[in-house]
Amino acid sequence: MAHVDRTALAASTLNSKWWLDVNSASYDTPTWVPVAGIMEFKPNKEATLQDDSDFDGGGWKSSVATALAWTIELKLKRAPTVASATAYNAGQEALRTASDLLGSAGRVDVSWYEITASGPKTEAYRGYATVSWSDDGGGMDATSTVTCTLTGQGARTTFTHPDA
């Protein structure tokens, strides 16, 4: 087996490359509202694995992916906008409001993508999600933060990156 030439990697990209938007209109003609104040962003994709081992494996087990699930875990800074001392970011508010609703009324259409000025712009996803919203609380000297989890409803799809 011949080995291929390897190209060294450049500087690491930062996790702050991720942006998240919430659609405030219809799926076919979306109006994307940015979610501001993201302090932590963790996109997850998990496979459900089923054992498909057989006698032909010579004692080696085998698994096959039979389903996929996605989630996004966010830590958000809660602060009023620069434009209004009495208003929160509209994207955060769309997520918070959806977390209080049941069934399809609580479903949000979200997109997330990497957006570093000088970095790659290849990952761009969209999907429907259910929202969990929990105030982190803390001491009197703590800043206000929220933990928000988006749990995918069906497939996440790829789309052409907004900066492509």
N, C-alpha and C positions, 0 to 999 in steps of 0.2 A: 504494500500500500504506500503510495507516494504522499509525502506531506506537502501541504500548501504553504506558500510564503505568508507570514503573518504581519499585519500592519499594526504598529503600536497605537494605543488610544491617546487622544489628546486629554486636556484637563476635564475633570468630572463635571457633569451638569449638576445643577442644584435642584433640590426638590421643589423650590419655589417657582419652578418653571410652569407649574400647572395652573390653569385658569378654569373656572367653572361658571357656567351660565344656566339660567332657568328660563324656559320658554313661557312667555305670558300671553301667547296667542294660540293659533291653531297649529297643528303639526305641519300642514302643507305650506303655510305662510307664517313661519315663526317670527316672534319678536324676542330677541335674546336680551335678558337682563343679567348683568354681571353680579356675581356674589363677591362682595368685598370683605376684607378682614380675615382672609384665610391664613391661619397661623400654622396649621398642620394639614397635610393632604395625603391620604393613603388609599390608593385604588387597589382593590383586591379582585382576583378571579380565582375561583376554586372549582375543581372538577369533582364530581361524584364518581368514584372508582368502584367497579364490580370485578370480583375475581372471575377470570375466565380460564383458569389453569386446567390443563388436561394431561393425560398420561404421556403425550408426545413431548412434553417440556423437559423430560429427563430430570425431574425433581425440582425444576425451577418454576416458581409461581409466575403468574401473568395476570395483569389487570387491564381493563379497558375503561376509558372514560365514557359514561353513559349520560351525563348531564353536566352543564356548566352553570355557575351562579356568579354574579358580580355584586360588589358593594363598594362604596366610597365612605371612608371615615374622615370627618373633618373636625378640626378645632377652629372655632371662629371667635374673633375678637368682637365683643358687642360694644359699640360706641356710636354716637350719633354721627350723621354725615357732616362734612365741612359746610355744606350748603344750608343745613338746618339743624340747630341744636336740639330740636324736638322730634327728629325723624331718624329711623334706622335705615340702613341700606335696603333698597327694594328687593334685591335678590335674596338677602337673608330673610326678609319678611315673607317672601313667597314660600320659602322652605318652612319657616315657623308656622305660618298659617296652615299649610298643607298637613303638618304633623298633628293638627287637631281634628282633621277630617277623616272619615271612614270610607272604605271602598274606593271606587274610581274617583270620587271627589278629592281624595287625599293623594292622588297620583300626580307626580310632577314629571315633566319632560325636561331632561337636563343634557347638556353637552359639556365635555371636558377635553382639554387639549393642552399640549405643551407650547409655550410661547416665550422663548428666550430670544432676545434680539439677534444674537450672534450664534445661536445654537440650532439644533435640529428642529424641524417642524414636520414630523411625520406622524405622530400619534394624535388622533382626533376621534372621539367616540360620542355616541348619543344613545340615550335609552330612557325608558320610563322607570320611575323608582317610587317606593314608599319612603316617607321621611320619619325618622326618630329624632327628637329634639330634647336635649336635657341641659339645663343650666348647671354649670360646674360648681357654683357657690364658692365659698371660701371665707377667709377672714376679712376684717374691716379694711385691711390694706391690700387686698387682692384686686386685680383688675377683673372685669366681667368677661367671662368666656363661656362658650357653649360647645357641647359635643353634639355633632349632628351626624347621623348615619343614613346614607341613601342605600336602600336595598333594592336591587334590580328586579323589575317585573318583566321577565322575558329577556330576550337577547339585547346585548349592547351591540350597536352597529358602528362601523367605521364610516367616516365621511371625509370629503376633501378638506384639508386643513384650511381655516379661514385666511391664513397668510400665504397659502401656497400659490 
